[in-house]
Amino acid sequence: MRKRSWGFVAVGLLVALLLAGVVSNYASSHPDGLDSSLLKGCTVDADGEITGGSCPAQQAKDHELADSPLADYGIRGVDNGFLSTGLSGVLGVLLTFAIGGGVFWLLRRRGPARPDDAGDAPREDRQPAGTAG
């Protein structure tokens, strides 16, 4: 990869780390479109608990990975919410970058194709460069 490309990747990674580590803490705590549409038909109290009505959100269950170390946009065991959210964002960016980089590394081109590998004529039928056939 050229030096200019590495610079672009490094700046992109730094911006993603900054957004995940700091800015993610200022994201809205209000329900997104999916959550709010699942609550239609129910009444909800100030804590977000369903108090009445009938809606699809009443059938919601905890995810199988709800007890995992990075569940719920935080890191289990880190008591500071700002730090927990920031660290989980940074770990997510680094993990995504590592997996994506590994896939691109595996799929990269190994270099320009050589004319000998073209396969259009058997090797013994080719004329050496600079000779008349």
C-alpha positions, 0 to 999 in steps of 0.5 A: 500500500502506498504511503498516502493510502496508509495516511488515509487509513490512519486518519480514518481510524483515528476519527472512528476511535474519537467518535466511538470513544467520546462522541458516542457518550452524547448519543440520544437516550430516547428510543429509536424508530424500531423501539418506539414503533414496538411501543405503539399501543402501550402506555409507558412510565417515565422509567420506560417501563410498560404500564398498560395497553397491548404492544409487541414490546411486551413479548421482548426477551433478553438476548442470549448474550445479555450477560456478555462483557460488552453487552448494553453499550458498555463494559461489565465491571467498569463502574464509570458509565462515560468510560465504560461506553467509550471503551466499548466503542473503542474496542468495537472499532478496533475489532471491526478494523482488525477483522476488516483489515484481515479480510482485505489482506487475505483478498488483496492482489499479490501483484500485477499479472505476468504475461507468462501467466496469461494462458493464451498459448503454451509456453513452448510456442511463444517466441522470445522477445526481439526475435522474428517468428 
